[in-house]
Amino acid sequence: MATAWIESLEISEQPTVEDVRTFFGVPPDPPEKLDANISRKRRQWSGRVRARKASPEAEAKVKQAVELIKFLADYLKRGLDEPLDLADLREAFKHAPATAVGDIDELWRVVEELLASGELEEALKVANEARSRFSDEPTAQAVFGWVAAQASRGQDHPSERLRKDGLDAIERAMAAGQRDADLFGARAVLHLDLGRGAEALAGLQEAERELVGALSPLLGAYVVEAYVAVGDVDNAARRAVAAVEANPSDLAIRSGIASSLVQALRNTLLPITSKETLAQYQRIADVAAWCATGAPEAEDMVRPFRMWSVIADNRMYSGDIGFRAFAAVLTGFLLLPAMNRVRSKPQWRIMHDGPTSVGEEVFHEVAFGAVSRFVHDGITDRLPWWDEYAKTAGAGNETGRGGN
């Protein structure tokens, strides 16, 4: 299990690279999942206590777990070479969490301490049993809904049934007057994970109207995710800056927001189709890079998309290279600057227009370069030329060619 180190505390003072990669779930996941897994683990553990009235014991465990994740991420991604001090971690985790709930007032404390100890499945079991035992209590509904949201992003294969049951429980609790930031956030998570971006956004806008003061950075991160889900990337970027500025030292918020903006770049703005889209892509890539600062996995996730924002604007000569050389010599190179200017195209335009727009060598350098290939991976079907090219040219055999 990827969380075994936190649960058992059997951690070497000097773990190997293989140990740390396994901690972050690689394997069993493939290497390309590493950055996403680090980001996911940061966010999971940072959110395992409530924003208000959290159990002090649970807070102490989560604090130590988050620090461990930061240390291991820096060790793996940035070559941090320091011994791992486990004294505070072991002190925080020395007592096993309780699983028995005497009365309803103990329920929040029990589930928080279970979650903070890495016992997600047990917390879900306790919350579900309490929902049946205290069926008339809004608190029992609130706790189950909140834990269901934790499971939605903490389990390897969460069920749609659990998400819907959790959402129903939250709605019941909120209808009974339990309308705090934690439940607004859990409801947004479940809506997002059920593919209901518009409902998530509407619920968070409701939270802004009801809650006193500005939304917490965590709720702000969910707002960013909701705007991305509905395709509103400009508002996503605007809210991303506000959420990060509210707590610049929170690497889980930075990593989660950067991940959302990368999703916006890939799913909404690629492939680039116009100068206006290019400018928008460049703005969002800049914001994503700023948000990612300090979280190495997020910086690495954003980097190729930021690189494409520069490369895409670079121009390449699209005419006959042989004729250009001949004309240059014939005119004493006087015609060369004009030919380069008139017959060149930005790389985003070459990528969008396809192989008939330029010579074969230039096309392959752009379309199958390392950066363009990476950022367009999984979305090549949106390129107007791709299907025909794949049939006639065997595009799968070209992935090793190219520059950028």
HUWO-V892711 format. One record per residue. N is the residue number from 1. SS is DSSP state (H for helix, E for strand, - for the rest). OMEGA is omega in whole degrees, 0 to 359 (none if undefined). NEAR is the number of other ideal C-beta (glycine too) atoms within 8 Angstrom. Layout:
n->N ss->SS omega->OMEGA near->NEAR
n->N ss->SS omega->OMEGA near->NEAR
This chain:
n->1 ss->- omega->182 near->4
n->2 ss->- omega->182 near->9
n->3 ss->- omega->186 near->7
n->4 ss->H omega->181 near->8
n->5 ss->H omega->180 near->10
n->6 ss->H omega->183 near->11
n->7 ss->H omega->185 near->10
n->8 ss->H omega->183 near->6
n->9 ss->- omega->176 near->10
n->10 ss->- omega->185 near->5
n->11 ss->- omega->178 near->10
n->12 ss->- omega->176 near->7
n->13 ss->- omega->178 near->6
n->14 ss->- omega->182 near->6
n->15 ss->- omega->176 near->10
n->16 ss->- omega->176 near->7
n->17 ss->H omega->180 near->6
n->18 ss->H omega->177 near->6
n->19 ss->H omega->184 near->9
n->20 ss->H omega->178 near->12
n->21 ss->H omega->178 near->11
n->22 ss->H omega->176 near->10
n->23 ss->H omega->179 near->10
n->24 ss->- omega->170 near->14
n->25 ss->- omega->180 near->11
n->26 ss->- omega->359 near->12
n->27 ss->- omega->15 near->7
n->28 ss->- omega->180 near->4
n->29 ss->- omega->178 near->8
n->30 ss->- omega->184 near->6
n->31 ss->H omega->182 near->5
n->32 ss->H omega->178 near->4
n->33 ss->H omega->189 near->10
n->34 ss->H omega->182 near->13
n->35 ss->H omega->179 near->10
n->36 ss->H omega->180 near->10
n->37 ss->H omega->177 near->13
n->38 ss->H omega->179 near->16
n->39 ss->H omega->181 near->16
n->40 ss->H omega->181 near->9
n->41 ss->H omega->175 near->12
n->42 ss->H omega->185 near->18
n->43 ss->H omega->179 near->12
n->44 ss->H omega->186 near->11
n->45 ss->H omega->178 near->13
n->46 ss->H omega->184 near->12
n->47 ss->- omega->186 near->9
n->48 ss->- omega->169 near->11
n->49 ss->- omega->180 near->11
n->50 ss->- omega->179 near->9
n->51 ss->- omega->181 near->9
n->52 ss->- omega->174 near->7
n->53 ss->- omega->181 near->4
n->54 ss->- omega->176 near->10
n->55 ss->- omega->179 near->11
n->56 ss->H omega->179 near->6
n->57 ss->H omega->179 near->9
n->58 ss->H omega->179 near->15
n->59 ss->H omega->180 near->11
n->60 ss->H omega->179 near->9
n->61 ss->H omega->181 near->13
n->62 ss->H omega->179 near->13
n->63 ss->H omega->180 near->9
n->64 ss->H omega->179 near->12
n->65 ss->H omega->180 near->13
n->66 ss->H omega->178 near->12
n->67 ss->H omega->177 near->9
n->68 ss->H omega->180 near->13
n->69 ss->H omega->178 near->12
n->70 ss->H omega->180 near->10
n->71 ss->H omega->184 near->10
n->72 ss->H omega->177 near->12
n->73 ss->H omega->178 near->14
n->74 ss->H omega->179 near->10
n->75 ss->H omega->185 near->13
n->76 ss->H omega->188 near->12
n->77 ss->H omega->185 near->10
n->78 ss->H omega->175 near->7
n->79 ss->- omega->177 near->5
n->80 ss->- omega->185 near->7
n->81 ss->- omega->178 near->4
n->82 ss->- omega->176 near->5
n->83 ss->- omega->182 near->5
n->84 ss->- omega->179 near->11
n->85 ss->- omega->186 near->5
n->86 ss->- omega->187 near->9
n->87 ss->H omega->181 near->6
n->88 ss->H omega->179 near->8
n->89 ss->H omega->181 near->13
n->90 ss->H omega->178 near->9
n->91 ss->H omega->181 near->7
n->92 ss->H omega->186 near->10
n->93 ss->- omega->188 near->11
n->94 ss->- omega->180 near->5
n->95 ss->- omega->176 near->5
n->96 ss->- omega->180 near->4
n->97 ss->- omega->176 near->10
n->98 ss->- omega->177 near->6
n->99 ss->- omega->182 near->7
n->100 ss->- omega->177 near->5
n->101 ss->- omega->180 near->11
n->102 ss->- omega->177 near->4
n->103 ss->- omega->188 near->5
n->104 ss->H omega->181 near->10
n->105 ss->H omega->180 near->4
n->106 ss->H omega->191 near->9
n->107 ss->H omega->181 near->15
n->108 ss->H omega->182 near->11
n->109 ss->H omega->183 near->9
n->110 ss->H omega->184 near->14
n->111 ss->H omega->178 near->14
n->112 ss->H omega->181 near->14
n->113 ss->H omega->174 near->14
n->114 ss->H omega->179 near->14
n->115 ss->H omega->181 near->15
n->116 ss->H omega->177 near->16
n->117 ss->- omega->180 near->11
n->118 ss->- omega->184 near->9
n->119 ss->- omega->183 near->10
n->120 ss->H omega->183 near->12
n->121 ss->H omega->179 near->6
n->122 ss->H omega->177 near->9
n->123 ss->H omega->179 near->13
n->124 ss->H omega->179 near->12
n->125 ss->H omega->180 near->8
n->126 ss->H omega->181 near->14
n->127 ss->H omega->180 near->16
n->128 ss->H omega->178 near->9
n->129 ss->H omega->179 near->9
n->130 ss->H omega->178 near->14
n->131 ss->H omega->177 near->13
n->132 ss->H omega->184 near->7
n->133 ss->H omega->181 near->8
n->134 ss->- omega->189 near->11
n->135 ss->- omega->181 near->7
n->136 ss->- omega->185 near->3
n->137 ss->- omega->176 near->8
n->138 ss->H omega->180 near->10
n->139 ss->H omega->179 near->12
n->140 ss->H omega->177 near->15
n->141 ss->H omega->181 near->15
n->142 ss->H omega->181 near->13
n->143 ss->H omega->180 near->14
n->144 ss->H omega->180 near->15
n->145 ss->H omega->180 near->18
n->146 ss->H omega->179 near->15
n->147 ss->H omega->177 near->14
n->148 ss->H omega->177 near->18
n->149 ss->H omega->175 near->14
n->150 ss->H omega->181 near->16
n->151 ss->H omega->181 near->13
n->152 ss->H omega->181 near->14
n->153 ss->H omega->181 near->11
n->154 ss->H omega->178 near->8
n->155 ss->- omega->178 near->7
n->156 ss->- omega->182 near->3
n->157 ss->- omega->180 near->4
n->158 ss->- omega->183 near->11
n->159 ss->- omega->175 near->6
n->160 ss->H omega->179 near->6
n->161 ss->H omega->179 near->6
n->162 ss->H omega->180 near->11
n->163 ss->H omega->180 near->14
n->164 ss->H omega->177 near->10
n->165 ss->H omega->178 near->10
n->166 ss->H omega->179 near->17
n->167 ss->H omega->178 near->14
n->168 ss->H omega->180 near->9
n->169 ss->H omega->179 near->14
n->170 ss->H omega->179 near->16
n->171 ss->H omega->178 near->9
n->172 ss->H omega->181 near->10
n->173 ss->H omega->181 near->14
n->174 ss->H omega->177 near->11
n->175 ss->H omega->180 near->6
n->176 ss->- omega->174 near->8
n->177 ss->- omega->179 near->6
n->178 ss->- omega->188 near->11
n->179 ss->- omega->179 near->7
n->180 ss->- omega->184 near->9
n->181 ss->H omega->182 near->12
n->182 ss->H omega->180 near->10
n->183 ss->H omega->174 near->15
n->184 ss->H omega->179 near->15
n->185 ss->H omega->180 near->14
n->186 ss->H omega->178 near->15
n->187 ss->H omega->179 near->16
n->188 ss->H omega->179 near->16
n->189 ss->H omega->183 near->12
n->190 ss->H omega->175 near->17
n->191 ss->H omega->181 near->14
n->192 ss->H omega->184 near->14
n->193 ss->H omega->173 near->10
n->194 ss->- omega->179 near->10
n->195 ss->- omega->182 near->5
n->196 ss->- omega->185 near->8
n->197 ss->H omega->181 near->12
n->198 ss->H omega->178 near->8
n->199 ss->H omega->177 near->8
n->200 ss->H omega->181 near->16
n->201 ss->H omega->179 near->13
n->202 ss->H omega->179 near->8
n->203 ss->H omega->179 near->12
n->204 ss->H omega->174 near->15
n->205 ss->H omega->174 near->8
n->206 ss->H omega->178 near->9
n->207 ss->H omega->179 near->13
n->208 ss->H omega->180 near->8
n->209 ss->H omega->188 near->5
n->210 ss->H omega->187 near->6
n->211 ss->- omega->180 near->9
n->212 ss->- omega->179 near->2
n->213 ss->- omega->181 near->3
n->214 ss->- omega->176 near->4
n->215 ss->- omega->176 near->12
n->216 ss->- omega->176 near->10
n->217 ss->H omega->179 near->12
n->218 ss->H omega->177 near->11
n->219 ss->H omega->176 near->14
n->220 ss->H omega->177 near->14
n->221 ss->H omega->177 near->13
n->222 ss->H omega->176 near->14
n->223 ss->H omega->177 near->13
n->224 ss->H omega->181 near->15
n->225 ss->H omega->180 near->13
n->226 ss->H omega->177 near->15
n->227 ss->H omega->177 near->13
n->228 ss->H omega->182 near->17
n->229 ss->H omega->180 near->11
n->230 ss->- omega->175 near->9
n->231 ss->- omega->180 near->6
n->232 ss->- omega->189 near->8
n->233 ss->H omega->180 near->15
n->234 ss->H omega->176 near->9
n->235 ss->H omega->176 near->8
n->236 ss->H omega->180 near->15
n->237 ss->H omega->180 near->13
n->238 ss->H omega->181 near->8
n->239 ss->H omega->177 near->12
n->240 ss->H omega->180 near->15
n->241 ss->H omega->181 near->11
n->242 ss->H omega->182 near->9
n->243 ss->H omega->180 near->16
n->244 ss->H omega->180 near->14
n->245 ss->H omega->180 near->6
n->246 ss->H omega->177 near->9
n->247 ss->- omega->188 near->8
n->248 ss->- omega->183 near->6
n->249 ss->- omega->182 near->4
n->250 ss->- omega->184 near->9
n->251 ss->H omega->177 near->10
n->252 ss->H omega->177 near->12
n->253 ss->H omega->179 near->15
n->254 ss->H omega->183 near->16
n->255 ss->H omega->181 near->16
n->256 ss->H omega->180 near->13
n->257 ss->H omega->177 near->14
n->258 ss->H omega->178 near->18
n->259 ss->H omega->178 near->12
n->260 ss->H omega->182 near->14
n->261 ss->H omega->173 near->19
n->262 ss->H omega->176 near->12
n->263 ss->H omega->178 near->9
n->264 ss->H omega->179 near->14
n->265 ss->H omega->184 near->16
n->266 ss->H omega->190 near->12
n->267 ss->H omega->185 near->8
n->268 ss->H omega->189 near->9
n->269 ss->H omega->177 near->11
n->270 ss->- omega->354 near->12
n->271 ss->- omega->178 near->10
n->272 ss->- omega->187 near->12
n->273 ss->- omega->183 near->5
n->274 ss->- omega->176 near->6
n->275 ss->H omega->180 near->5
n->276 ss->H omega->178 near->6
n->277 ss->H omega->177 near->10
n->278 ss->H omega->180 near->14
n->279 ss->H omega->179 near->8
n->280 ss->H omega->178 near->11
n->281 ss->H omega->181 near->14
n->282 ss->H omega->179 near->10
n->283 ss->H omega->182 near->10
n->284 ss->H omega->178 near->16
n->285 ss->H omega->178 near->14
n->286 ss->H omega->179 near->10
n->287 ss->H omega->179 near->12
n->288 ss->H omega->180 near->16
n->289 ss->H omega->178 near->13
n->290 ss->H omega->180 near->9
n->291 ss->H omega->185 near->14
n->292 ss->H omega->187 near->14
n->293 ss->- omega->178 near->8
n->294 ss->- omega->177 near->6
n->295 ss->- omega->191 near->14
n->296 ss->H omega->180 near->10
n->297 ss->H omega->178 near->15
n->298 ss->H omega->176 near->15
n->299 ss->H omega->180 near->13
n->300 ss->H omega->177 near->9
n->301 ss->H omega->185 near->13
n->302 ss->H omega->192 near->15
n->303 ss->H omega->182 near->9
n->304 ss->H omega->179 near->9
n->305 ss->H omega->175 near->13
n->306 ss->H omega->178 near->12
n->307 ss->H omega->179 near->9
n->308 ss->H omega->179 near->12
n->309 ss->H omega->176 near->13
n->310 ss->H omega->183 near->8
n->311 ss->H omega->184 near->12
n->312 ss->- omega->182 near->13
n->313 ss->- omega->178 near->11
n->314 ss->- omega->182 near->8
n->315 ss->E omega->176 near->8
n->316 ss->E omega->180 near->13
n->317 ss->E omega->186 near->11
n->318 ss->- omega->180 near->11
n->319 ss->- omega->180 near->9
n->320 ss->- omega->184 near->6
n->321 ss->H omega->179 near->9
n->322 ss->H omega->179 near->6
n->323 ss->H omega->179 near->8
n->324 ss->H omega->180 near->14
n->325 ss->H omega->180 near->8
n->326 ss->H omega->181 near->8
n->327 ss->H omega->180 near->11
n->328 ss->H omega->180 near->11
n->329 ss->H omega->183 near->8
n->330 ss->H omega->184 near->7
n->331 ss->- omega->181 near->9
n->332 ss->- omega->179 near->5
n->333 ss->- omega->179 near->7
n->334 ss->- omega->183 near->5
n->335 ss->- omega->188 near->10
n->336 ss->H omega->180 near->11
n->337 ss->H omega->180 near->6
n->338 ss->H omega->179 near->7
n->339 ss->H omega->179 near->13
n->340 ss->H omega->182 near->10
n->341 ss->H omega->185 near->7
n->342 ss->H omega->187 near->6
n->343 ss->- omega->178 near->9
n->344 ss->E omega->179 near->9
n->345 ss->E omega->174 near->11
n->346 ss->E omega->185 near->11
n->347 ss->H omega->177 near->15
n->348 ss->H omega->180 near->11
n->349 ss->H omega->177 near->9
n->350 ss->H omega->180 near->16
n->351 ss->H omega->182 near->14
n->352 ss->H omega->187 near->11
n->353 ss->H omega->173 near->11
n->354 ss->- omega->191 near->12
n->355 ss->H omega->181 near->10
n->356 ss->H omega->185 near->5
n->357 ss->H omega->183 near->10
n->358 ss->- omega->175 near->11
n->359 ss->- omega->185 near->9
n->360 ss->H omega->183 near->6
n->361 ss->H omega->179 near->7
n->362 ss->H omega->180 near->12
n->363 ss->H omega->182 near->13
n->364 ss->H omega->179 near->11
n->365 ss->H omega->181 near->13
n->366 ss->H omega->190 near->16
n->367 ss->H omega->184 near->14
n->368 ss->- omega->171 near->12
n->369 ss->- omega->187 near->12
n->370 ss->H omega->184 near->8
n->371 ss->H omega->182 near->11
n->372 ss->H omega->179 near->16
n->373 ss->H omega->181 near->12
n->374 ss->H omega->187 near->8
n->375 ss->H omega->179 near->12
n->376 ss->- omega->181 near->12
n->377 ss->- omega->179 near->7
n->378 ss->- omega->180 near->5
n->379 ss->- omega->181 near->10
n->380 ss->H omega->179 near->9
n->381 ss->H omega->176 near->6
n->382 ss->H omega->177 near->7
n->383 ss->- omega->188 near->11
n->384 ss->- omega->184 near->6
n->385 ss->- omega->194 near->10
n->386 ss->H omega->185 near->12
n->387 ss->H omega->181 near->7
n->388 ss->H omega->180 near->7
n->389 ss->H omega->181 near->11
n->390 ss->H omega->180 near->10
n->391 ss->H omega->189 near->6
n->392 ss->H omega->186 near->6
n->393 ss->H omega->181 near->8
n->394 ss->- omega->186 near->7
n->395 ss->H omega->180 near->10
n->396 ss->H omega->180 near->6
n->397 ss->H omega->186 near->5
n->398 ss->- omega->191 near->12
n->399 ss->- omega->179 near->8
n->400 ss->- omega->184 near->5
n->401 ss->- omega->171 near->7
n->402 ss->- omega->182 near->14
n->403 ss->- omega->190 near->6
n->404 ss->- omega->none near->10
